[in-house]
Amino acid sequence: MASKKDREIIFKKFDGKCAYCGCELQKGWHVDELLPCRRNFKYDEIRHYVWDGTYEHPERLHIDNQMPSCPSCNINKHSDTIEEFRHLIENFINSLNRDSTQYKIAKRYGLISENPRPVVFYFEQNKNSQNAPLNKCSKCEKLNDPLLYYCAYCDFVLREKNKS
């Protein structure tokens, strides 16, 4: 869990905006790990699966991998990679057309206009709050926040961590 000081730094990465959708963060905003660090679970006969207190990638629990997120983006992202999250969002229109009667009716009445297009996250289209240029990964050639040590897409090392 991020300290109060770390949360302040994370909040300022994108001037108080969600790194994913770009909305203004409100009280109760979340800290998300851009590269997921999934919790490990064990089977408990009473409660079934419970978190065992460890992570799949504990080295990713670091401020450089933590992004400010609105609750809805963080909850929908779960522990997905950025590309899995992008794919999920890009398929929302298909899911709504398949599963939501209200959506289909609103669409028939012209209340909804679909605009399918590639999902570009806020952190991909904007510089961070310090106006530093985005880093291009030499492996996958995608743009990353300059504060990251590892590529958000392929986990390639972008820069070495300072030893302090």
C-alpha positions as CSV (number, residue, x, y, z in Angstrom):
1,M,0.0,0.0,0.0
2,A,1.4,3.4,-1.0
3,S,2.3,5.8,1.8
4,K,0.6,9.2,2.0
5,K,3.7,10.8,0.5
6,D,3.8,8.3,-2.3
7,R,0.1,8.8,-3.0
8,E,0.8,12.6,-3.4
9,I,3.6,11.9,-5.9
10,I,1.4,9.4,-7.8
11,F,-1.5,11.9,-7.8
12,K,0.7,14.6,-9.4
13,K,2.0,12.3,-12.2
14,F,-0.8,13.5,-14.4
15,D,-1.9,16.6,-12.6
16,G,-4.7,14.8,-10.6
17,K,-6.1,13.0,-13.6
18,C,-6.7,9.3,-14.2
19,A,-3.7,7.8,-16.1
20,Y,-6.2,5.8,-18.2
21,C,-9.3,7.8,-19.0
22,G,-8.0,11.3,-18.1
23,C,-10.9,12.2,-15.8
24,E,-10.3,14.5,-12.8
25,L,-9.6,12.3,-9.8
26,Q,-12.0,12.6,-6.9
27,K,-11.7,11.6,-3.2
28,G,-11.3,7.8,-3.1
29,W,-9.1,7.6,-6.2
30,H,-7.1,4.4,-6.6
31,V,-3.4,3.6,-7.0
32,D,-3.0,1.0,-9.8
33,E,0.1,-1.0,-10.9
34,L,0.6,-0.4,-14.6
35,L,2.5,-3.7,-14.9
36,P,0.3,-6.0,-12.8
37,C,1.6,-7.7,-9.6
38,R,-1.1,-10.3,-9.1
39,R,-1.9,-11.6,-5.6
40,N,-1.3,-15.2,-4.8
41,F,-4.1,-17.2,-3.3
42,K,-4.4,-20.4,-1.3
43,Y,-7.3,-22.6,-0.7
44,D,-8.9,-22.3,2.8
45,E,-11.6,-24.8,3.6
46,I,-13.6,-22.2,5.5
47,R,-13.4,-19.2,3.2
48,H,-12.3,-21.0,0.0
49,Y,-9.6,-19.0,-1.8
50,V,-7.9,-16.3,0.3
51,W,-4.9,-14.1,-0.4
52,D,-1.7,-15.6,1.1
53,G,-0.1,-12.1,1.5
54,T,2.3,-12.6,-1.4
55,Y,2.5,-11.3,-5.0
56,E,3.4,-12.8,-8.3
57,H,5.7,-9.9,-9.1
58,P,6.5,-8.1,-5.8
59,E,9.2,-6.0,-7.5
60,R,6.5,-4.2,-9.4
61,L,5.0,-2.7,-6.1
62,H,7.0,0.4,-6.6
63,I,6.0,4.1,-7.2
64,D,7.5,4.0,-10.7
65,N,5.0,1.4,-11.7
66,Q,2.1,3.0,-9.9
67,M,-0.4,5.1,-11.7
68,P,-3.3,7.3,-10.5
69,S,-6.6,5.8,-11.5
70,C,-10.3,6.5,-11.1
71,P,-12.1,3.7,-9.3
72,S,-14.0,2.6,-12.4
73,C,-10.8,2.2,-14.5
74,N,-8.9,0.4,-11.8
75,I,-11.8,-1.9,-11.0
76,N,-12.3,-2.8,-14.7
77,K,-8.5,-3.2,-15.3
78,H,-8.3,-5.7,-12.4
79,S,-4.8,-7.2,-12.7
80,D,-4.7,-7.1,-16.5
81,T,-1.8,-5.9,-18.6
82,I,-2.4,-2.6,-20.4
83,E,-3.0,-4.5,-23.6
84,E,-5.6,-6.8,-22.0
85,F,-7.3,-3.7,-20.5
86,R,-7.3,-2.0,-23.9
87,H,-8.8,-5.1,-25.5
88,L,-11.5,-5.2,-22.8
89,I,-12.5,-1.6,-23.5
90,E,-12.4,-2.0,-27.3
91,N,-15.0,-4.8,-26.9
92,F,-17.4,-2.9,-24.7
93,I,-19.6,-2.0,-27.7
94,N,-19.8,-5.7,-28.7
95,S,-20.8,-6.7,-25.2
96,L,-23.4,-4.0,-24.9
97,N,-25.0,-4.9,-28.2
98,R,-25.0,-8.5,-27.2
99,D,-26.1,-8.3,-23.6
100,S,-27.9,-5.0,-22.8
101,T,-31.5,-4.5,-23.9
102,Q,-31.5,-0.9,-22.6
103,Y,-28.5,-0.1,-24.8
104,K,-30.0,-1.7,-27.9
105,I,-33.3,0.3,-27.4
106,A,-31.4,3.6,-26.8
107,K,-29.4,2.9,-29.9
108,R,-32.6,2.3,-32.0
109,Y,-34.0,5.6,-30.8
110,G,-30.9,7.5,-31.8
111,L,-29.8,8.3,-28.2
112,I,-26.5,6.5,-28.7
113,S,-24.0,6.8,-31.5
114,E,-21.3,4.2,-31.6
115,N,-17.8,5.4,-32.5
116,P,-15.5,2.3,-32.7
117,R,-11.9,3.3,-32.7
118,P,-8.6,2.3,-31.1
119,V,-8.3,2.9,-27.4
120,V,-5.5,5.4,-26.5
121,F,-5.0,5.9,-22.8
122,Y,-4.5,9.3,-21.3
123,F,-0.9,8.5,-20.2
124,E,-0.1,7.5,-23.8
125,Q,-1.3,10.8,-25.4
126,N,0.0,13.2,-22.8
127,K,3.2,14.1,-21.1
128,N,3.3,13.7,-17.4
129,S,2.8,16.7,-15.1
130,Q,6.5,17.6,-15.2
131,N,6.2,17.9,-19.1
132,A,8.9,15.3,-19.6
133,P,8.7,13.6,-23.0
134,L,7.4,10.1,-23.2
135,N,10.0,7.3,-23.5
136,K,9.9,5.1,-26.6
137,C,10.6,1.4,-25.8
138,S,13.4,0.1,-28.0
139,K,11.9,-3.4,-28.0
140,C,8.2,-2.8,-28.9
141,E,8.5,0.9,-29.9
142,K,5.5,2.0,-27.8
143,L,5.5,5.2,-25.7
144,N,5.8,5.1,-22.0
145,D,5.6,7.5,-19.1
146,P,9.1,8.9,-18.4
147,L,8.8,7.9,-14.8
148,L,8.6,4.2,-15.6
149,Y,11.6,1.9,-15.3
150,Y,9.9,-0.9,-17.3
151,C,7.8,-0.8,-20.5
152,A,4.1,-0.9,-19.7
153,Y,3.6,-3.2,-22.8
154,C,6.4,-5.7,-22.9
155,D,8.2,-5.3,-19.5
156,F,11.4,-4.3,-21.2
157,V,13.8,-2.2,-19.1
158,L,13.6,1.4,-20.1
159,R,16.1,2.8,-17.6
160,E,18.0,1.6,-14.6
161,K,16.8,2.3,-11.1
162,N,18.8,4.7,-9.0
163,K,20.5,2.9,-6.2
164,S,19.6,4.9,-3.1
